[in-house]
Amino acid sequence: MSVETESTAPDLDTGPRRVDVGRVAALYRQLLVALGEDPARDGLRGTPDRVAAWWSEFLDYEPGTIDTTFEYESTDGDLLVVGGISVDSLCEHHLLPMRLSVSIGYLPTGQVLGLSKFARIAQAHAHRLQLQERFVLGVAQDVMKATGSADVAVLAEGEHLCMSMRGVRERQALTTNLKVYGRLFDEHHLTEQFLTMAGSSR
């Protein structure tokens, strides 16, 4: 397990991409030729256009509103955890899929974030060429912004096809990493409470 802790998180670029669908389709036709295939044959006819459309769907993804909050009079140490969030992303090193199971926890400070917004934040960071470590950092940073709380933890467990389909071809390997901030880092009983609650939700 990779564990990283900080008191604050840096801003990350989460802006939308604009895929040149026509150019991507043309490049896929060239790729098929380079692979010894005929892009005009039955079965491949239309494939470059379909793949290019998928890239646009994936990278130009719009998660919708992620900052809807509700007033809430929290008590000290009132930990909220949303788990069981599943997202698919692409490893930027090999352009192969990774599937992540995500748990997010925070201590509310006078307001709570709408529950669906946690999944939207996770999806926003998953729809790009990604590293699991950067994904967890970005989700934590956006949860801090959306909730107004500095006390945030994000746990992700990932299955990476770049390990299971190539290289060592290890199909059972999972990568886990954790980012912890504020009181969830400073107060170990809160860290343990988060990990227990996150584990029970997976």
C-alpha positions as CSV (number, residue, x, y, z in Angstrom):
1,M,0.0,0.0,0.0
2,S,1.3,3.5,-0.9
3,V,0.4,6.0,1.8
4,E,1.0,9.7,1.3
5,T,0.1,12.4,3.9
6,E,0.0,16.1,3.6
7,S,-1.7,19.0,5.3
8,T,-2.8,20.6,2.0
9,A,-3.1,19.5,-1.6
10,P,-2.1,21.4,-4.7
11,D,-4.5,22.5,-7.4
12,L,-4.7,20.1,-10.4
13,D,-5.8,20.7,-14.0
14,T,-9.3,19.1,-14.3
15,G,-10.4,21.0,-17.4
16,P,-12.1,19.2,-20.3
17,R,-10.1,17.9,-23.3
18,R,-11.2,18.5,-26.9
19,V,-10.4,15.5,-29.0
20,D,-9.9,16.0,-32.7
21,V,-12.1,13.0,-33.7
22,G,-11.3,13.2,-37.4
23,R,-7.6,13.2,-36.9
24,V,-7.8,10.4,-34.3
25,A,-9.8,8.2,-36.8
26,A,-7.2,8.9,-39.5
27,L,-4.4,7.8,-37.1
28,Y,-6.2,4.6,-36.2
29,R,-6.5,3.8,-39.9
30,Q,-2.7,4.2,-40.2
31,L,-2.2,2.1,-37.1
32,L,-4.3,-0.7,-38.5
33,V,-2.2,-0.7,-41.7
34,A,1.0,-0.6,-39.6
35,L,-0.3,-3.7,-37.7
36,G,-0.7,-5.5,-41.0
37,E,-4.5,-5.1,-41.2
38,D,-6.8,-3.8,-43.8
39,P,-9.0,-1.0,-42.3
40,A,-11.4,-1.5,-45.3
41,R,-12.1,-5.2,-44.7
42,D,-15.3,-6.5,-43.1
43,G,-15.1,-6.2,-39.4
44,L,-12.7,-3.2,-39.4
45,R,-14.7,-1.0,-41.7
46,G,-15.8,1.9,-39.4
47,T,-13.6,0.8,-36.5
48,P,-11.3,3.9,-36.6
49,D,-14.4,6.2,-36.5
50,R,-15.9,4.2,-33.6
51,V,-12.6,4.2,-31.6
52,A,-12.2,8.0,-32.2
53,A,-15.7,8.6,-31.0
54,W,-14.9,6.6,-27.8
55,W,-11.8,8.7,-27.2
56,S,-14.0,11.8,-27.4
57,E,-16.6,10.3,-25.1
58,F,-13.9,9.3,-22.6
59,L,-11.7,12.4,-22.5
60,D,-14.3,15.1,-23.2
61,Y,-16.4,13.7,-20.3
62,E,-18.5,16.2,-18.4
63,P,-19.2,15.1,-14.8
64,G,-21.9,17.7,-14.1
65,T,-22.3,19.7,-10.9
66,I,-19.9,18.5,-8.2
67,D,-20.3,21.2,-5.5
68,T,-23.9,20.9,-4.2
69,T,-23.8,21.1,-0.3
70,F,-26.4,21.1,2.5
71,E,-26.2,22.7,5.9
72,Y,-25.3,20.3,8.7
73,E,-24.5,20.9,12.3
74,S,-21.7,18.3,12.8
75,T,-20.3,17.1,16.1
76,D,-16.6,16.7,16.8
77,G,-15.2,13.7,15.0
78,D,-18.4,13.1,13.0
79,L,-16.8,11.1,10.2
80,L,-18.6,10.6,6.9
81,V,-17.4,7.9,4.4
82,V,-18.7,7.2,0.9
83,G,-17.3,3.9,-0.4
84,G,-18.0,1.4,-3.2
85,I,-17.3,4.0,-5.9
86,S,-16.1,2.1,-9.0
87,V,-14.4,4.0,-11.9
88,D,-12.5,3.0,-15.0
89,S,-9.5,5.0,-16.2
90,L,-6.5,4.6,-18.6
91,C,-2.9,4.1,-17.5
92,E,-0.9,6.9,-19.2
93,H,2.2,4.7,-19.5
94,H,0.6,1.9,-21.7
95,L,-2.9,3.3,-22.6
96,L,-4.4,0.2,-20.9
97,P,-7.4,0.2,-18.6
98,M,-7.4,0.3,-14.8
99,R,-10.4,-0.2,-12.6
100,L,-10.4,1.6,-9.3
101,S,-12.5,1.0,-6.2
102,V,-12.6,4.3,-4.3
103,S,-13.6,5.3,-0.7
104,I,-13.7,8.9,0.4
105,G,-14.1,10.2,3.9
106,Y,-14.2,13.6,5.5
107,L,-15.1,15.5,8.7
108,P,-18.0,18.0,7.8
109,T,-17.6,21.6,8.9
110,G,-21.1,23.0,9.0
111,Q,-22.2,21.5,5.7
112,V,-22.2,18.2,3.9
113,L,-21.6,17.5,0.2
114,G,-24.4,15.8,-1.8
115,L,-23.6,12.1,-1.9
116,S,-23.7,11.7,-5.7
117,K,-21.0,14.4,-5.9
118,F,-18.3,12.1,-4.6
119,A,-18.9,9.7,-7.5
120,R,-18.9,12.7,-9.9
121,I,-15.6,13.9,-8.6
122,A,-14.1,10.5,-8.9
123,Q,-15.4,10.1,-12.5
124,A,-14.1,13.5,-13.5
125,H,-10.5,12.4,-12.5
126,A,-10.9,9.0,-14.0
127,H,-11.8,10.2,-17.5
128,R,-8.2,11.1,-18.5
129,L,-4.9,9.5,-19.1
130,Q,-4.0,8.8,-15.4
131,L,-1.8,7.5,-12.7
132,Q,-3.5,6.0,-9.7
133,E,-1.4,8.1,-7.4
134,R,-2.4,11.3,-9.2
135,F,-6.0,10.2,-9.3
136,V,-6.2,9.9,-5.5
137,L,-4.5,13.2,-5.0
138,G,-6.8,15.0,-7.4
139,V,-10.0,13.5,-5.8
140,A,-8.8,14.5,-2.3
141,Q,-8.1,18.0,-3.5
142,D,-11.5,18.4,-5.1
143,V,-13.3,17.0,-2.1
144,M,-11.5,19.6,0.1
145,K,-12.7,22.3,-2.2
146,A,-16.3,21.0,-2.5
147,T,-16.8,20.3,1.3
148,G,-14.7,23.2,2.7
149,S,-13.1,20.6,5.0
150,A,-9.3,20.2,5.4
151,D,-9.9,16.8,7.0
152,V,-10.1,14.4,4.1
153,A,-9.0,10.9,3.2
154,V,-9.2,9.0,-0.1
155,L,-8.4,5.3,-0.5
156,A,-8.2,3.6,-3.9
157,E,-7.6,0.0,-4.8
158,G,-6.8,-0.7,-8.5
159,E,-6.6,-3.5,-11.0
160,H,-4.2,-2.5,-13.8
161,L,-4.3,-4.3,-17.1
162,C,-0.8,-3.1,-17.8
163,M,0.2,-5.7,-15.2
164,S,-2.2,-8.4,-16.0
165,M,-2.1,-8.3,-19.9
166,R,1.6,-7.5,-20.4
167,G,5.0,-7.7,-18.6
168,V,4.6,-10.1,-15.6
169,R,1.0,-10.9,-16.5
170,E,0.0,-11.0,-12.9
171,R,-3.8,-11.2,-12.9
172,Q,-4.4,-11.1,-9.1
173,A,-2.2,-8.1,-8.3
174,L,-4.0,-5.0,-6.8
175,T,-2.5,-1.6,-6.1
176,T,-3.7,0.3,-3.1
177,N,-2.9,3.9,-2.1
178,L,-4.1,6.3,0.5
179,K,-4.0,10.1,0.9
180,V,-4.8,11.5,4.3
181,Y,-5.1,15.2,5.4
182,G,-5.8,17.3,8.4
183,R,-7.2,15.6,11.5
184,L,-7.7,12.3,9.7
185,F,-3.9,12.2,9.5
186,D,-3.1,13.8,12.9
187,E,-5.5,11.7,15.0
188,H,-4.8,8.1,14.4
189,H,-8.1,6.8,15.8
190,L,-9.8,8.8,13.0
191,T,-7.4,7.3,10.4
192,E,-8.2,3.8,11.7
193,Q,-12.0,4.6,11.8
194,F,-11.8,5.7,8.1
195,L,-9.9,2.5,7.1
196,T,-12.4,0.3,8.9
197,M,-15.4,2.0,7.4
198,A,-13.8,2.0,4.0
199,G,-13.0,-1.7,4.3
200,S,-16.6,-2.5,5.2
201,S,-18.0,-0.7,2.2
202,R,-15.8,-2.5,-0.3
